[in-house]
C-alpha cells in the first residue's frame, strides 16, 4: 500500500513539473538555426557580424530579454532588419521554423539571459 501511495505522489509531481522548461526541440532548433549568427550562448558571432557589417543582437542582452514572447516570435517568423525569417532544415529543404516550436525556441532564448 505504501508503494502505491508513493508511486501516485511521484506521478503527480511528474505531471505538475515540466520535463524540460525549454522544450527539447527549442534548444535543438536554436543550435541548428539561430546559433550560426547569434552564437552558441546568444552572445554573438564575430564572423556573422563581419559578414553582415553590423553587430547582430545579443540574445543574452537585457534589451532582447526585455522583449515580450510575442515580439521574439514575430522576429523569428518575419525577420528584422537584415535578418530574414528563421529557416530550419537542410539547405535544399529549408522551411520556416514550425509555429508549434516557437514557444520552445523562445523559452530556450530566455535561458540565455546574462546571469
C-alpha contacts under 8 A as a table, 3 or more apart, distances in Angstrom:
res1	aa1	res2	aa2	distance
1	X	4	X	5.37
1	X	5	X	6.39
2	X	5	X	5.14
2	X	6	X	6.12
3	X	6	X	5.09
3	X	7	X	6.05
4	X	7	X	4.93
4	X	8	X	6.10
5	X	8	X	5.15
5	X	9	X	6.33
6	X	9	X	5.12
6	X	10	X	6.27
7	X	10	X	5.11
7	X	11	X	6.07
8	X	11	X	5.03
8	X	12	X	6.06
9	X	12	X	5.11
9	X	13	X	6.18
10	X	13	X	5.11
10	X	14	X	6.13
11	X	14	X	5.05
11	X	15	X	6.28
12	X	15	X	5.20
12	X	16	X	6.19
13	X	16	X	5.01
13	X	17	X	6.13
14	X	17	X	5.41
14	X	18	X	7.25
14	X	19	X	7.57
15	X	18	X	7.07
18	X	21	X	5.90
19	X	23	X	7.89
20	X	23	X	5.27
20	X	24	X	6.66
21	X	107	X	7.26
22	X	26	X	6.16
22	X	27	X	7.27
22	X	104	X	5.32
22	X	105	X	7.29
22	X	106	X	8.00
22	X	107	X	4.83
22	X	108	X	4.94
22	X	111	X	7.85
23	X	26	X	5.49
23	X	27	X	7.36
23	X	104	X	5.06
23	X	105	X	7.93
23	X	107	X	7.62
23	X	108	X	7.65
24	X	27	X	5.97
24	X	28	X	6.70
24	X	104	X	7.52
25	X	28	X	4.87
25	X	29	X	5.95
25	X	101	X	6.97
25	X	104	X	6.51
25	X	105	X	7.43
26	X	29	X	5.30
26	X	30	X	6.11
26	X	101	X	6.54
26	X	102	X	7.54
26	X	103	X	7.66
26	X	104	X	4.19
26	X	105	X	3.91
26	X	106	X	7.33
26	X	107	X	7.16
26	X	108	X	5.69
27	X	30	X	5.00
27	X	31	X	6.06
27	X	104	X	7.62
27	X	105	X	6.53
27	X	108	X	5.83
28	X	31	X	5.22
28	X	32	X	6.21
29	X	32	X	5.18
29	X	33	X	5.74
29	X	34	X	7.30
29	X	88	X	7.22
29	X	97	X	7.93
29	X	105	X	6.81
30	X	33	X	5.34
30	X	34	X	4.76
30	X	35	X	5.91
30	X	105	X	6.41
30	X	108	X	7.70
31	X	34	X	6.15
31	X	35	X	5.14
31	X	36	X	7.61
31	X	40	X	6.66
32	X	35	X	6.68
32	X	36	X	7.40
32	X	88	X	7.29
33	X	36	X	6.31
33	X	86	X	6.90
33	X	87	X	6.68
33	X	88	X	5.95
34	X	37	X	6.09
34	X	38	X	5.91
34	X	39	X	7.51
34	X	86	X	7.40
35	X	38	X	4.77
35	X	39	X	4.32
35	X	40	X	4.94
35	X	41	X	7.59
35	X	42	X	6.87
36	X	39	X	5.90
36	X	40	X	7.66
36	X	45	X	7.35
36	X	48	X	7.60
37	X	44	X	6.58
37	X	45	X	5.62
37	X	48	X	5.29
37	X	49	X	7.76
37	X	56	X	7.16
38	X	41	X	7.72
38	X	42	X	5.03
38	X	43	X	6.33
38	X	44	X	4.39
38	X	45	X	5.75
38	X	56	X	6.72
38	X	57	X	7.11
38	X	58	X	6.40
38	X	59	X	6.83
39	X	42	X	4.93
39	X	43	X	5.67
39	X	44	X	4.56
39	X	45	X	4.95
40	X	43	X	7.37
40	X	44	X	7.89
41	X	44	X	7.73
41	X	60	X	7.42
41	X	112	X	6.16
42	X	58	X	5.62
42	X	59	X	4.62
42	X	60	X	5.30
42	X	109	X	7.63
42	X	112	X	6.26
43	X	58	X	4.96
43	X	59	X	6.36
43	X	60	X	5.95
43	X	61	X	7.76
44	X	49	X	7.92
44	X	55	X	7.98
44	X	56	X	6.55
44	X	57	X	7.13
44	X	58	X	5.45
44	X	59	X	7.76
45	X	48	X	5.41
45	X	49	X	6.38
45	X	56	X	7.83
46	X	49	X	4.92
46	X	50	X	6.18
47	X	50	X	5.10
47	X	51	X	6.15
48	X	51	X	4.98
48	X	52	X	6.10
48	X	56	X	7.44
49	X	52	X	5.37
49	X	53	X	5.60
49	X	54	X	5.16
49	X	55	X	4.98
49	X	56	X	5.86
50	X	53	X	4.90
50	X	54	X	6.79
52	X	55	X	7.94
52	X	82	X	7.58
57	X	61	X	7.91
57	X	64	X	7.57
58	X	61	X	5.34
58	X	64	X	7.18
59	X	64	X	5.63
59	X	65	X	6.97
59	X	109	X	6.72
59	X	112	X	6.92
59	X	113	X	7.49
60	X	64	X	6.88
60	X	65	X	6.63
60	X	109	X	7.54
60	X	110	X	7.84
60	X	112	X	4.97
60	X	113	X	4.39
60	X	114	X	5.47
61	X	64	X	5.50
61	X	65	X	6.13
61	X	113	X	6.58
61	X	114	X	6.62
62	X	65	X	5.01
62	X	66	X	5.98
62	X	113	X	7.43
62	X	114	X	7.72
63	X	66	X	5.28
63	X	67	X	6.85
64	X	67	X	5.38
65	X	68	X	7.92
65	X	110	X	6.63
65	X	113	X	6.58
67	X	71	X	6.06
67	X	72	X	6.65
68	X	71	X	5.18
68	X	72	X	6.46
69	X	72	X	5.17
69	X	73	X	6.15
69	X	103	X	7.99
69	X	106	X	6.54
70	X	73	X	5.06
70	X	74	X	6.15
71	X	74	X	5.13
71	X	75	X	6.32
72	X	75	X	5.15
72	X	76	X	6.21
72	X	106	X	6.78
73	X	76	X	5.08
73	X	77	X	6.15
73	X	102	X	6.28
73	X	103	X	7.83
73	X	106	X	7.04
74	X	77	X	5.19
74	X	78	X	5.67
74	X	79	X	7.29
75	X	78	X	5.29
75	X	79	X	4.63
75	X	80	X	5.85
75	X	85	X	7.20
76	X	79	X	5.69
76	X	85	X	5.70
76	X	86	X	5.40
76	X	97	X	7.81
77	X	85	X	4.95
77	X	86	X	6.15
77	X	96	X	6.96
77	X	97	X	7.13
78	X	84	X	6.75
78	X	85	X	4.67
78	X	86	X	7.75
79	X	82	X	7.68
79	X	83	X	5.03
79	X	84	X	4.39
79	X	85	X	4.21
79	X	86	X	6.93
80	X	83	X	5.08
80	X	84	X	6.57
80	X	85	X	7.86
81	X	84	X	7.85
83	X	86	X	7.95
85	X	96	X	6.86
86	X	96	X	5.93
86	X	97	X	6.18
87	X	94	X	5.83
87	X	95	X	5.21
87	X	96	X	4.49
87	X	97	X	5.65
88	X	94	X	5.41
88	X	95	X	5.47
88	X	96	X	6.02
88	X	97	X	5.61
89	X	92	X	7.97
89	X	93	X	5.89
89	X	94	X	4.61
89	X	95	X	6.45
90	X	93	X	5.24
90	X	94	X	5.61
91	X	94	X	5.54
95	X	98	X	7.97
97	X	101	X	6.96
97	X	102	X	7.21
98	X	101	X	5.45
98	X	102	X	6.83
99	X	102	X	5.31
100	X	103	X	6.99
101	X	104	X	5.28
101	X	105	X	6.28
102	X	105	X	5.09
102	X	106	X	6.10
103	X	106	X	5.19
103	X	107	X	6.01
104	X	107	X	5.04
104	X	108	X	6.16
105	X	108	X	5.08
105	X	109	X	6.25
106	X	109	X	4.99
106	X	110	X	6.32
107	X	110	X	5.11
107	X	111	X	6.78
108	X	111	X	5.19
108	X	112	X	7.05
109	X	112	X	5.36
109	X	113	X	7.53
110	X	113	X	5.84
